[in-house]
Amino acid sequence: MSRLVQCIKLGYEAEGLDRAPYPGELGQRIFAQVSKIAWQDWLRHQTMLINEYRLSPIEPKARRFLEEQMEKFFFTDGPVEMPGGFQPQ
């Protein structure tokens, strides 16, 4: 049986994640409040950020940046920031 959450990103009840996708308190908040659909949206956005900013996820500075962006993506109102000059395909 699927676990349902009131998804903070989508604004409606949807299937929740199977486990916390990220360590620590942020991962627990995501597990409790983010649906699988919204998590997939984040993964696409994160991939775009990594590619556009040419980030290496193993570098601590890049990981901090991505964590900050993840927090903004899920837990702030309004649109997320896009890299300057980004043109979707």
C-alpha positions in Angstrom: 0.0 0.0 0.0 1.3 3.4 -1.0 2.0 6.1 1.6 0.1 9.3 0.9 1.4 12.8 1.8 -0.1 16.3 1.5 2.5 17.5 -1.0 3.8 20.9 -0.2 4.9 21.5 -3.8 1.8 20.3 -5.6 -0.8 21.4 -3.1 -2.7 18.1 -3.0 -2.5 14.6 -1.6 -0.2 12.3 -3.6 1.9 9.2 -3.3 4.8 9.8 -0.9 8.4 8.7 -1.2 9.5 5.3 0.0 12.3 6.7 2.2 14.0 9.9 3.0 15.9 11.0 -0.2 18.5 13.1 1.6 20.2 12.9 4.9 19.4 14.9 8.0 16.5 17.2 8.9 16.0 18.4 5.4 15.6 14.8 4.2 13.0 14.1 6.9 11.0 17.2 5.9 11.1 16.1 2.3 10.0 12.6 3.2 7.1 13.9 5.3 5.9 16.6 2.9 6.9 15.9 -0.7 5.4 13.5 -3.2 7.1 11.2 -5.7 5.9 13.5 -8.5 7.4 16.6 -6.9 10.7 14.8 -6.1 11.0 13.9 -9.8 10.4 17.5 -10.7 13.3 18.4 -8.3 15.6 15.9 -9.9 15.0 17.4 -13.4 15.6 20.9 -11.9 18.7 19.8 -10.1 20.1 18.2 -13.3 19.5 21.5 -15.1 21.3 23.4 -12.4 24.3 21.0 -12.5 24.5 21.3 -16.2 24.0 25.0 -16.6 26.3 26.0 -13.7 28.8 23.1 -14.5 28.7 21.8 -11.0 30.5 18.8 -9.6 28.2 17.3 -6.9 31.2 15.9 -5.1 32.5 19.4 -4.3 31.3 20.7 -0.9 30.5 24.2 -2.3 28.4 22.7 -5.1 26.6 20.4 -2.6 25.8 23.3 -0.3 24.4 25.3 -3.3 22.2 22.3 -4.4 21.0 21.9 -0.8 20.0 25.5 -0.6 18.2 25.3 -4.0 16.4 22.1 -2.8 15.2 24.0 0.3 14.0 26.9 -1.9 12.4 24.5 -4.5 10.2 22.8 -1.9 9.7 25.2 1.0 9.5 28.7 -0.3 6.6 30.4 -2.2 7.0 31.7 -5.7 9.0 30.5 -8.7 12.5 29.1 -8.4 15.3 31.0 -9.9 16.7 29.9 -13.2 20.3 30.3 -14.4 20.9 33.5 -16.4 20.5 32.9 -20.1 18.8 29.5 -19.6 16.8 28.5 -22.6 14.6 25.3 -22.2 14.7 22.9 -25.1 
